[in-house]
Amino acid sequence: MSRNQNVKRDGLEGPEPEERQRPVGRRNAQGIRVDPEVEAEPQSRRTIISAYVENEPGVLARVSGLFHRRQFNIESLTVGPTQNDGYSRITLVIEEPDPGIEQAKKQLNRLLPVIHVRELDSNPVACELVILKVDGDEPDKVQAITEMYDGEALDAGPRTITVQITGDESKIDDAIDAFEQFGIREIARTGQAALARGEEETAVVDERHT
């Protein structure tokens, strides 16, 4: 009888020990075997990336196109001028595993209009703006909530009231929750703009780019 065939010894059937399939993975503290592929899957985290760029035509389309092709998960993207004429700052909020975040920074650095790229730490100076249009049935209450969040009424009519709120992400989230009681018709939210705290420079730029 071939060794590759099942044999019967002492009343037991099965392959030879060296022919048996070995389990893979390790056991966790509860004794459960962990699939190594699942265990190795990196966890995503949310972070802010700041890119200092030259104001060339189509630079924003190139940056957004790069992230689209790589299928990075972009939560928000903002762009605006800096203190130096001819240059802008792009702020991206992305959620990716660490390898994806590093890849995003490397890909941004390869774009010619990009001067400097950095990932901001976990506590930057960050702010965004939201414009909300709500039902105008209770104008006094809408105004009270607006003032509570240091906002401003931009437009008020017989049917709707439009207000703006600025602040960090948690403040904006809380304000939106508070306005839901009136019936929110529309929201326009900018996404975050951010700088490093204190004297730390957000972008390291040499004299050729100032």
One Martini backbone bead per residue (centre of mass of N, CA, C, O) as a GRO file, in nm:
protein
  210
    1MET     BB    1   0.096   0.035   0.022
    2SER     BB    2   0.077   0.356  -0.005
    3ARG     BB    3   0.169   0.647   0.171
    4ASN     BB    4  -0.067   0.826   0.017
    5GLN     BB    5  -0.250   0.637   0.162
    6ASN     BB    6  -0.474   0.525   0.349
    7VAL     BB    7  -0.439   0.386   0.674
    8LYS     BB    8  -0.460   0.101   0.903
    9ARG     BB    9  -0.411   0.167   1.256
   10ASP     BB   10  -0.545   0.069   1.532
   11GLY     BB   11  -0.833   0.162   1.393
   12LEU     BB   12  -0.701   0.399   1.220
   13GLU     BB   13  -0.757   0.659   0.992
   14GLY     BB   14  -0.502   0.803   0.772
   15PRO     BB   15  -0.250   0.993   0.733
   16GLU     BB   16   0.050   1.063   0.758
   17PRO     BB   17   0.199   1.289   0.955
   18GLU     BB   18   0.368   1.435   0.714
   19GLU     BB   19   0.079   1.473   0.542
   20ARG     BB   20  -0.038   1.672   0.720
   21GLN     BB   21  -0.207   1.954   0.774
   22ARG     BB   22  -0.100   2.255   0.887
   23PRO     BB   23  -0.156   2.488   1.099
   24VAL     BB   24  -0.209   2.832   1.113
   25GLY     BB   25  -0.093   3.033   1.330
   26ARG     BB   26  -0.177   3.168   1.632
   27ARG     BB   27  -0.245   3.189   1.971
   28ASN     BB   28  -0.425   3.333   2.190
   29ALA     BB   29  -0.510   3.384   2.520
   30GLN     BB   30  -0.778   3.188   2.454
   31GLY     BB   31  -0.672   2.966   2.229
   32ILE     BB   32  -0.716   3.109   1.960
   33ARG     BB   33  -0.678   3.094   1.634
   34VAL     BB   34  -0.494   3.318   1.424
   35ASP     BB   35  -0.514   3.479   1.142
   36PRO     BB   36  -0.248   3.623   0.987
   37GLU     BB   37  -0.396   3.808   0.782
   38VAL     BB   38  -0.581   3.949   0.986
   39GLU     BB   39  -0.364   4.036   1.193
   40ALA     BB   40  -0.193   4.209   0.967
   41GLU     BB   41  -0.408   4.411   0.945
   42PRO     BB   42  -0.419   4.736   0.934
   43GLN     BB   43  -0.501   5.018   1.100
   44SER     BB   44  -0.685   5.287   1.087
   45ARG     BB   45  -0.625   5.647   1.056
   46ARG     BB   46  -0.654   5.984   1.143
   47THR     BB   47  -0.537   6.263   0.935
   48ILE     BB   48  -0.319   6.549   0.867
   49ILE     BB   49  -0.233   6.707   0.555
   50SER     BB   50   0.027   6.929   0.443
   51ALA     BB   51   0.049   7.141   0.141
   52TYR     BB   52   0.298   7.320  -0.033
   53VAL     BB   53   0.213   7.525  -0.321
   54GLU     BB   54   0.200   7.609  -0.637
   55ASN     BB   55   0.019   7.834  -0.857
   56GLU     BB   56  -0.087   7.616  -1.069
   57PRO     BB   57  -0.250   7.498  -1.316
   58GLY     BB   58  -0.422   7.218  -1.183
   59VAL     BB   59  -0.318   7.131  -0.895
   60LEU     BB   60  -0.577   7.027  -0.759
   61ALA     BB   61  -0.642   6.810  -0.971
   62ARG     BB   62  -0.381   6.648  -0.927
   63VAL     BB   63  -0.422   6.579  -0.632
   64SER     BB   64  -0.706   6.450  -0.649
   65GLY     BB   65  -0.627   6.243  -0.869
   66LEU     BB   66  -0.419   6.090  -0.707
   67PHE     BB   67  -0.616   5.993  -0.481
   68HIS     BB   68  -0.813   5.850  -0.667
   69ARG     BB   69  -0.621   5.639  -0.797
   70ARG     BB   70  -0.533   5.528  -0.497
   71GLN     BB   71  -0.785   5.514  -0.306
   72PHE     BB   72  -0.814   5.730  -0.103
   73ASN     BB   73  -0.954   5.840   0.209
   74ILE     BB   74  -1.128   6.133   0.177
   75GLU     BB   75  -1.280   6.374   0.385
   76SER     BB   76  -1.097   6.638   0.316
   77LEU     BB   77  -1.048   6.946   0.104
   78THR     BB   78  -0.829   7.227   0.116
   79VAL     BB   79  -0.779   7.567  -0.028
   80GLY     BB   80  -0.525   7.837  -0.003
   81PRO     BB   81  -0.371   8.107   0.062
   82THR     BB   82  -0.078   8.263   0.159
   83GLN     BB   83   0.175   8.482   0.262
   84ASN     BB   84   0.264   8.393  -0.030
   85ASP     BB   85   0.290   8.471  -0.337
   86GLY     BB   86   0.197   8.191  -0.541
   87TYR     BB   87   0.082   8.031  -0.282
   88SER     BB   88  -0.044   7.726  -0.133
   89ARG     BB   89  -0.271   7.545   0.087
   90ILE     BB   90  -0.312   7.200   0.149
   91THR     BB   91  -0.581   7.024   0.318
   92LEU     BB   92  -0.588   6.689   0.447
   93VAL     BB   93  -0.829   6.437   0.528
   94ILE     BB   94  -0.739   6.109   0.634
   95GLU     BB   95  -0.809   5.741   0.614
   96GLU     BB   96  -0.542   5.524   0.708
   97PRO     BB   97  -0.302   5.334   0.708
   98ASP     BB   98   0.023   5.386   0.751
   99PRO     BB   99   0.113   5.303   0.462
  100GLY     BB  100  -0.089   5.499   0.321
  101ILE     BB  101   0.017   5.763   0.439
  102GLU     BB  102   0.306   5.741   0.330
  103GLN     BB  103   0.221   5.721   0.033
  104ALA     BB  104   0.079   5.993   0.013
  105LYS     BB  105   0.329   6.168   0.072
  106LYS     BB  106   0.507   6.064  -0.159
  107GLN     BB  107   0.318   6.138  -0.393
  108LEU     BB  108   0.307   6.441  -0.338
  109ASN     BB  109   0.620   6.497  -0.361
  110ARG     BB  110   0.621   6.427  -0.684
  111LEU     BB  111   0.491   6.684  -0.734
  112LEU     BB  112   0.599   6.974  -0.873
  113PRO     BB  113   0.418   7.198  -0.713
  114VAL     BB  114   0.538   7.065  -0.461
  115ILE     BB  115   0.729   7.168  -0.177
  116HIS     BB  116   0.563   7.061   0.090
  117VAL     BB  117   0.525   6.780   0.325
  118ARG     BB  118   0.299   6.709   0.609
  119GLU     BB  119   0.228   6.567   0.918
  120LEU     BB  120   0.027   6.634   1.159
  121ASP     BB  121  -0.040   6.631   1.458
  122SER     BB  122  -0.291   6.553   1.700
  123ASN     BB  123  -0.276   6.897   1.782
  124PRO     BB  124  -0.377   7.117   1.598
  125VAL     BB  125  -0.468   7.404   1.433
  126ALA     BB  126  -0.821   7.381   1.379
  127CYS     BB  127  -1.062   7.474   1.114
  128GLU     BB  128  -1.414   7.537   1.036
  129LEU     BB  129  -1.700   7.566   0.812
  130VAL     BB  130  -2.062   7.623   0.844
  131ILE     BB  131  -2.365   7.603   0.650
  132LEU     BB  132  -2.708   7.659   0.749
  133LYS     BB  133  -3.036   7.545   0.653
  134VAL     BB  134  -3.341   7.630   0.813
  135ASP     BB  135  -3.621   7.634   0.956
  136GLY     BB  136  -3.838   7.938   1.035
  137ASP     BB  137  -4.049   7.881   1.282
  138GLU     BB  138  -3.799   7.943   1.515
  139PRO     BB  139  -3.612   8.214   1.537
  140ASP     BB  140  -3.532   8.245   1.837
  141LYS     BB  141  -3.402   7.963   1.871
  142VAL     BB  142  -3.200   7.986   1.644
  143GLN     BB  143  -3.050   8.230   1.763
  144ALA     BB  144  -2.964   8.096   2.028
  145ILE     BB  145  -2.789   7.874   1.901
  146THR     BB  146  -2.604   8.056   1.741
  147GLU     BB  147  -2.485   8.207   1.990
  148MET     BB  148  -2.379   7.956   2.144
  149TYR     BB  149  -2.176   7.910   1.873
  150ASP     BB  150  -2.074   8.186   1.758
  151GLY     BB  151  -2.262   8.282   1.537
  152GLU     BB  152  -2.430   8.364   1.213
  153ALA     BB  153  -2.666   8.539   1.042
  154LEU     BB  154  -2.724   8.552   0.682
  155ASP     BB  155  -3.037   8.454   0.660
  156ALA     BB  156  -3.388   8.578   0.663
  157GLY     BB  157  -3.709   8.427   0.649
  158PRO     BB  158  -4.027   8.289   0.651
  159ARG     BB  159  -3.890   7.977   0.601
  160THR     BB  160  -3.576   8.058   0.640
  161ILE     BB  161  -3.246   7.994   0.791
  162THR     BB  162  -2.908   8.124   0.774
  163VAL     BB  163  -2.601   7.991   0.903
  164GLN     BB  164  -2.282   8.036   1.076
  165ILE     BB  165  -1.999   7.821   1.168
  166THR     BB  166  -1.704   7.822   1.372
  167GLY     BB  167  -1.446   7.563   1.418
  168ASP     BB  168  -1.404   7.283   1.536
  169GLU     BB  169  -1.517   6.975   1.476
  170SER     BB  170  -1.684   6.932   1.739
  171LYS     BB  171  -1.844   7.196   1.722
  172ILE     BB  172  -1.979   7.142   1.452
  173ASP     BB  173  -2.120   6.880   1.531
  174ASP     BB  174  -2.287   7.001   1.766
  175ALA     BB  175  -2.438   7.214   1.600
  176ILE     BB  176  -2.585   7.027   1.409
  177ASP     BB  177  -2.739   6.876   1.627
  178ALA     BB  178  -2.891   7.131   1.736
  179PHE     BB  179  -3.039   7.204   1.448
  180GLU     BB  180  -3.222   6.948   1.396
  181GLN     BB  181  -3.488   7.048   1.546
  182PHE     BB  182  -3.567   7.246   1.287
  183GLY     BB  183  -3.466   7.152   1.018
  184ILE     BB  184  -3.249   7.054   0.777
  185ARG     BB  185  -3.190   7.144   0.441
  186GLU     BB  186  -2.880   7.254   0.442
  187ILE     BB  187  -2.520   7.182   0.376
  188ALA     BB  188  -2.201   7.362   0.415
  189ARG     BB  189  -1.866   7.220   0.422
  190THR     BB  190  -1.521   7.278   0.417
  191GLY     BB  191  -1.328   7.182   0.610
  192GLN     BB  192  -1.001   7.167   0.709
  193ALA     BB  193  -0.786   7.399   0.861
  194ALA     BB  194  -0.418   7.390   0.922
  195LEU     BB  195  -0.176   7.422   1.194
  196ALA     BB  196   0.086   7.442   1.368
  197ARG     BB  197   0.197   7.484   1.674
  198GLY     BB  198   0.328   7.762   1.748
  199GLU     BB  199   0.664   7.787   1.614
  200GLU     BB  200   0.599   7.573   1.432
  201GLU     BB  201   0.637   7.473   1.112
  202THR     BB  202   0.440   7.358   0.862
  203ALA     BB  203   0.647   7.471   0.646
  204VAL     BB  204   0.943   7.398   0.466
  205VAL     BB  205   1.102   7.693   0.332
  206ASP     BB  206   1.287   7.835   0.110
  207GLU     BB  207   1.388   8.135  -0.041
  208ARG     BB  208   1.277   8.049  -0.330
  209HIS     BB  209   0.964   8.021  -0.177
  210THR     BB  210   0.910   8.356  -0.072
   0.00000   0.00000   0.00000
